[in-house]
Amino acid sequence: MRLVLPRLYVILDAALATRPVGGLAEQLYDAGVRLFQYRDKKAPAGEQLRAAEELTGRLIPRGASLIVNDRPDVAVLAGASGVHLGQEDLPVEDGRAILGAARVLGVSTHNEEQFRAALRTSADYIAVGPIFATGSKANPDPVVGTALLKRLRPLTEKPIVAIGGITLERAGEVIEAGADSVAVISDILRAHDPAERARRFVELLSIPRTHAAS
């Protein structure tokens, strides 16, 4: 059965959040967000686990999904929905061995070669980016643009998540280029009113769109 992801995928990056992520997640849920990722590149494992447990407690009972960045062990212990792995994290199949078959596993890719390699794994969805210039990472990979999405879309029926510099103004074109979902960080977390910004994303992304022809 093909995995279907919500159009909006909000990454709760502890380094960028201007308020505690637990309360923020609930506000975003109330605004219509149903898919979240918890990301904290600096916190020790125990702190990550406590934060992930809080988020699962707030979100999972309400029908939302929570993905944990980098750490399949934390995802399992916290009762999260799954894990997202980067190119420098555990290999996908090692992550899957920890995670099990029932939870979702996503993987980041930054070019066609990495994307094709990800297709040969058990990853449930594949992220592609950065689509645009991004300020959420200290050493981002080269910008790939929407052209790469258009080229990759015909290669798979697995969900493609676009990430990197995606704003409300650009989200529509990213979906039309071939993405199933847009991962958003700064444009929501740094907004004056994150919940209202998320609500506008949900409204925009609810408009039916057709992927561009390859």
C-alpha positions as a Markdown table, in Angstrom:
| # | Residue | x | y | z |
|---|---|---|---|---|
| 1 | Met | 0.0 | 0.0 | 0.0 |
| 2 | Arg | 1.4 | 3.3 | -1.0 |
| 3 | Leu | 2.3 | 5.7 | 1.8 |
| 4 | Val | 0.4 | 9.0 | 1.5 |
| 5 | Leu | 1.9 | 12.0 | 3.4 |
| 6 | Pro | 0.2 | 15.2 | 4.3 |
| 7 | Arg | 1.2 | 18.1 | 2.0 |
| 8 | Leu | 2.8 | 20.0 | 4.8 |
| 9 | Tyr | 5.6 | 18.5 | 6.9 |
| 10 | Val | 6.7 | 20.8 | 9.7 |
| 11 | Ile | 10.2 | 20.3 | 11.1 |
| 12 | Leu | 10.4 | 21.3 | 14.8 |
| 13 | Asp | 14.1 | 22.3 | 14.9 |
| 14 | Ala | 15.0 | 23.1 | 18.5 |
| 15 | Ala | 17.7 | 25.5 | 17.4 |
| 16 | Leu | 15.3 | 27.7 | 15.5 |
| 17 | Ala | 12.1 | 27.4 | 17.6 |
| 18 | Thr | 11.4 | 30.6 | 19.5 |
| 19 | Arg | 9.2 | 28.8 | 22.0 |
| 20 | Pro | 9.1 | 25.4 | 23.6 |
| 21 | Val | 8.5 | 22.8 | 20.9 |
| 22 | Gly | 5.8 | 20.9 | 22.9 |
| 23 | Gly | 3.4 | 23.9 | 23.1 |
| 24 | Leu | 4.3 | 25.0 | 19.6 |
| 25 | Ala | 3.5 | 21.6 | 18.2 |
| 26 | Glu | 0.0 | 21.7 | 19.7 |
| 27 | Gln | -0.6 | 25.2 | 18.3 |
| 28 | Leu | 0.5 | 24.0 | 14.8 |
| 29 | Tyr | -1.7 | 20.9 | 15.2 |
| 30 | Asp | -4.7 | 23.2 | 15.9 |
| 31 | Ala | -3.8 | 25.1 | 12.7 |
| 32 | Gly | -4.1 | 21.9 | 10.7 |
| 33 | Val | -0.6 | 20.4 | 10.7 |
| 34 | Arg | -0.6 | 16.6 | 10.9 |
| 35 | Leu | 3.0 | 15.6 | 10.1 |
| 36 | Phe | 5.9 | 16.7 | 12.3 |
| 37 | Gln | 9.6 | 16.0 | 12.6 |
| 38 | Tyr | 11.5 | 16.7 | 15.8 |
| 39 | Arg | 15.1 | 17.7 | 15.2 |
| 40 | Asp | 17.8 | 18.7 | 17.7 |
| 41 | Lys | 21.3 | 18.3 | 16.4 |
| 42 | Lys | 23.0 | 19.4 | 19.7 |
| 43 | Ala | 21.0 | 17.9 | 22.6 |
| 44 | Pro | 22.3 | 14.7 | 24.2 |
| 45 | Ala | 20.3 | 11.5 | 23.6 |
| 46 | Gly | 18.5 | 11.6 | 27.0 |
| 47 | Glu | 17.3 | 15.1 | 26.4 |
| 48 | Gln | 16.2 | 14.2 | 22.9 |
| 49 | Leu | 14.3 | 11.2 | 24.3 |
| 50 | Arg | 12.4 | 13.3 | 26.8 |
| 51 | Ala | 11.5 | 15.9 | 24.2 |
| 52 | Ala | 10.3 | 13.2 | 21.8 |
| 53 | Glu | 8.3 | 11.5 | 24.5 |
| 54 | Glu | 6.6 | 14.8 | 25.2 |
| 55 | Leu | 5.8 | 15.4 | 21.6 |
| 56 | Thr | 4.4 | 11.9 | 21.0 |
| 57 | Gly | 2.3 | 12.3 | 24.1 |
| 58 | Arg | 0.8 | 15.5 | 22.7 |
| 59 | Leu | 0.5 | 14.5 | 19.1 |
| 60 | Ile | 0.0 | 10.8 | 18.5 |
| 61 | Pro | -3.2 | 10.5 | 20.5 |
| 62 | Arg | -4.7 | 13.3 | 18.4 |
| 63 | Gly | -3.9 | 11.5 | 15.1 |
| 64 | Ala | -0.8 | 13.3 | 14.0 |
| 65 | Ser | 2.5 | 11.7 | 13.1 |
| 66 | Leu | 5.9 | 12.5 | 14.6 |
| 67 | Ile | 9.1 | 11.6 | 12.9 |
| 68 | Val | 12.4 | 11.8 | 14.9 |
| 69 | Asn | 15.5 | 13.1 | 13.1 |
| 70 | Asp | 18.6 | 10.9 | 13.0 |
| 71 | Arg | 17.9 | 8.6 | 15.9 |
| 72 | Pro | 15.9 | 5.4 | 15.3 |
| 73 | Asp | 16.5 | 4.3 | 18.9 |
| 74 | Val | 14.9 | 7.5 | 20.2 |
| 75 | Ala | 12.0 | 7.1 | 17.8 |
| 76 | Val | 11.3 | 3.6 | 19.1 |
| 77 | Leu | 11.7 | 4.4 | 22.8 |
| 78 | Ala | 9.5 | 7.5 | 22.5 |
| 79 | Gly | 6.8 | 5.7 | 20.6 |
| 80 | Ala | 7.2 | 8.0 | 17.6 |
| 81 | Ser | 5.8 | 7.3 | 14.1 |
| 82 | Gly | 9.2 | 6.9 | 12.5 |
| 83 | Val | 12.7 | 8.3 | 11.8 |
| 84 | His | 14.4 | 10.5 | 9.2 |
| 85 | Leu | 18.0 | 9.7 | 8.3 |
| 86 | Gly | 20.5 | 11.9 | 6.5 |
| 87 | Gln | 23.3 | 10.9 | 4.3 |
| 88 | Glu | 25.8 | 10.9 | 7.2 |
| 89 | Asp | 23.5 | 9.0 | 9.6 |
| 90 | Leu | 23.0 | 5.3 | 9.9 |
| 91 | Pro | 22.6 | 3.5 | 6.6 |
| 92 | Val | 18.9 | 3.0 | 5.9 |
| 93 | Glu | 18.8 | -0.8 | 6.4 |
| 94 | Asp | 20.6 | -0.5 | 9.8 |
| 95 | Gly | 18.1 | 2.2 | 10.8 |
| 96 | Arg | 15.3 | -0.1 | 9.6 |
| 97 | Ala | 16.7 | -3.0 | 11.8 |
| 98 | Ile | 16.2 | -0.8 | 14.8 |
| 99 | Leu | 13.0 | 0.8 | 13.8 |
| 100 | Gly | 11.1 | -2.3 | 12.6 |
| 101 | Ala | 8.8 | -2.6 | 9.6 |
| 102 | Ala | 5.8 | -0.9 | 11.1 |
| 103 | Arg | 7.2 | 2.6 | 11.5 |
| 104 | Val | 8.0 | 5.1 | 8.8 |
| 105 | Leu | 11.6 | 5.7 | 7.6 |
| 106 | Gly | 12.6 | 8.7 | 5.4 |
| 107 | Val | 15.9 | 9.5 | 4.0 |
| 108 | Ser | 17.5 | 12.7 | 2.7 |
| 109 | Thr | 19.0 | 13.0 | -0.8 |
| 110 | His | 20.8 | 15.9 | -2.5 |
| 111 | Asn | 21.3 | 14.7 | -6.1 |
| 112 | Glu | 20.1 | 12.0 | -8.5 |
| 113 | Glu | 22.7 | 9.5 | -7.6 |
| 114 | Gln | 21.7 | 9.5 | -3.9 |
| 115 | Phe | 18.0 | 9.5 | -4.9 |
| 116 | Arg | 18.5 | 6.4 | -7.0 |
| 117 | Ala | 20.4 | 4.7 | -4.2 |
| 118 | Ala | 17.6 | 5.5 | -1.8 |
| 119 | Leu | 15.1 | 3.8 | -4.2 |
| 120 | Arg | 17.0 | 0.5 | -3.7 |
| 121 | Thr | 16.4 | 0.7 | 0.1 |
| 122 | Ser | 13.4 | 0.1 | 2.3 |
| 123 | Ala | 12.9 | 3.9 | 2.8 |
| 124 | Asp | 9.2 | 4.8 | 2.8 |
| 125 | Tyr | 9.7 | 8.3 | 1.5 |
| 126 | Ile | 12.7 | 10.2 | 0.0 |
| 127 | Ala | 13.5 | 13.8 | 0.8 |
| 128 | Val | 15.1 | 16.0 | -1.9 |
| 129 | Gly | 16.9 | 19.3 | -1.4 |
| 130 | Pro | 17.8 | 21.9 | -0.7 |
| 131 | Ile | 15.3 | 23.1 | -3.3 |
| 132 | Phe | 16.1 | 26.8 | -2.5 |
| 133 | Ala | 18.8 | 28.5 | -0.5 |
| 134 | Thr | 18.3 | 27.7 | 3.2 |
| 135 | Gly | 19.5 | 29.2 | 6.5 |
| 136 | Ser | 18.5 | 26.3 | 8.7 |
| 137 | Lys | 21.8 | 24.4 | 8.3 |
| 138 | Ala | 25.3 | 25.6 | 9.0 |
| 139 | Asn | 26.8 | 23.9 | 5.9 |
| 140 | Pro | 24.0 | 23.2 | 3.4 |
| 141 | Asp | 24.3 | 21.1 | 0.3 |
| 142 | Pro | 24.2 | 22.9 | -3.1 |
| 143 | Val | 20.8 | 24.2 | -4.1 |
| 144 | Val | 19.1 | 21.7 | -6.6 |
| 145 | Gly | 16.0 | 23.7 | -7.6 |
| 146 | Thr | 12.7 | 22.4 | -8.8 |
| 147 | Ala | 14.2 | 21.1 | -12.0 |
| 148 | Leu | 15.6 | 18.1 | -10.1 |
| 149 | Leu | 12.2 | 17.3 | -8.7 |
| 150 | Lys | 10.7 | 17.2 | -12.2 |
| 151 | Arg | 13.5 | 14.9 | -13.3 |
| 152 | Leu | 13.1 | 12.5 | -10.3 |
| 153 | Arg | 9.4 | 12.3 | -10.1 |
| 154 | Pro | 8.9 | 9.7 | -12.9 |
| 155 | Leu | 11.4 | 7.4 | -11.2 |
| 156 | Thr | 9.2 | 6.3 | -8.3 |
| 157 | Glu | 5.8 | 6.2 | -6.8 |
| 158 | Lys | 7.3 | 6.6 | -3.3 |
| 159 | Pro | 6.4 | 10.0 | -1.7 |
| 160 | Ile | 8.9 | 12.7 | -2.4 |
| 161 | Val | 9.4 | 15.4 | 0.2 |
| 162 | Ala | 10.9 | 18.7 | -0.9 |
| 163 | Ile | 13.0 | 20.6 | 1.6 |
| 164 | Gly | 15.2 | 23.7 | 1.8 |
| 165 | Gly | 14.2 | 27.3 | 1.7 |
| 166 | Ile | 10.5 | 26.6 | 1.0 |
| 167 | Thr | 8.2 | 29.5 | 1.8 |
| 168 | Leu | 4.5 | 30.1 | 1.5 |
| 169 | Glu | 5.1 | 31.9 | -1.7 |
| 170 | Arg | 7.0 | 29.0 | -3.2 |
| 171 | Ala | 5.2 | 26.0 | -1.9 |
| 172 | Gly | 2.7 | 25.7 | -4.8 |
| 173 | Glu | 5.4 | 25.5 | -7.5 |
| 174 | Val | 7.3 | 22.9 | -5.5 |
| 175 | Ile | 4.2 | 20.6 | -5.4 |
| 176 | Glu | 3.6 | 21.3 | -9.1 |
| 177 | Ala | 7.2 | 20.3 | -9.8 |
| 178 | Gly | 6.6 | 16.8 | -8.4 |
| 179 | Ala | 6.8 | 16.9 | -4.6 |
| 180 | Asp | 4.1 | 15.1 | -2.6 |
| 181 | Ser | 4.9 | 17.1 | 0.5 |
| 182 | Val | 6.9 | 20.2 | 1.5 |
| 183 | Ala | 9.1 | 20.3 | 4.6 |
| 184 | Val | 9.0 | 23.7 | 6.1 |
| 185 | Ile | 11.2 | 25.0 | 8.9 |
| 186 | Ser | 12.1 | 28.7 | 9.1 |
| 187 | Asp | 9.1 | 30.1 | 7.3 |
| 188 | Ile | 6.9 | 28.8 | 10.0 |
| 189 | Leu | 9.1 | 28.6 | 13.1 |
| 190 | Arg | 10.4 | 32.2 | 12.6 |
| 191 | Ala | 7.1 | 33.7 | 11.7 |
| 192 | His | 5.5 | 36.2 | 14.1 |
| 193 | Asp | 2.6 | 33.9 | 14.4 |
| 194 | Pro | 3.7 | 30.3 | 13.5 |
| 195 | Ala | 0.2 | 28.9 | 13.8 |
| 196 | Glu | -1.3 | 31.4 | 11.5 |
| 197 | Arg | 1.5 | 30.9 | 9.0 |
| 198 | Ala | 1.0 | 27.1 | 9.2 |
| 199 | Arg | -2.8 | 27.7 | 8.7 |
| 200 | Arg | -2.0 | 29.6 | 5.5 |
| 201 | Phe | 0.2 | 26.7 | 4.2 |
| 202 | Val | -2.5 | 24.2 | 4.9 |
| 203 | Glu | -5.0 | 26.3 | 3.1 |
| 204 | Leu | -2.7 | 26.8 | 0.1 |
| 205 | Leu | -1.7 | 23.2 | -0.1 |
| 206 | Ser | -5.3 | 22.0 | 0.0 |
| 207 | Ile | -5.8 | 23.3 | -3.5 |
| 208 | Pro | -5.7 | 20.4 | -6.0 |
| 209 | Arg | -2.5 | 20.6 | -8.1 |
| 210 | Thr | -1.2 | 18.5 | -11.0 |
| 211 | His | 2.5 | 17.5 | -11.1 |
| 212 | Ala | 4.3 | 19.0 | -14.1 |
| 213 | Ala | 5.0 | 16.6 | -16.9 |
| 214 | Ser | 8.5 | 15.3 | -17.0 |
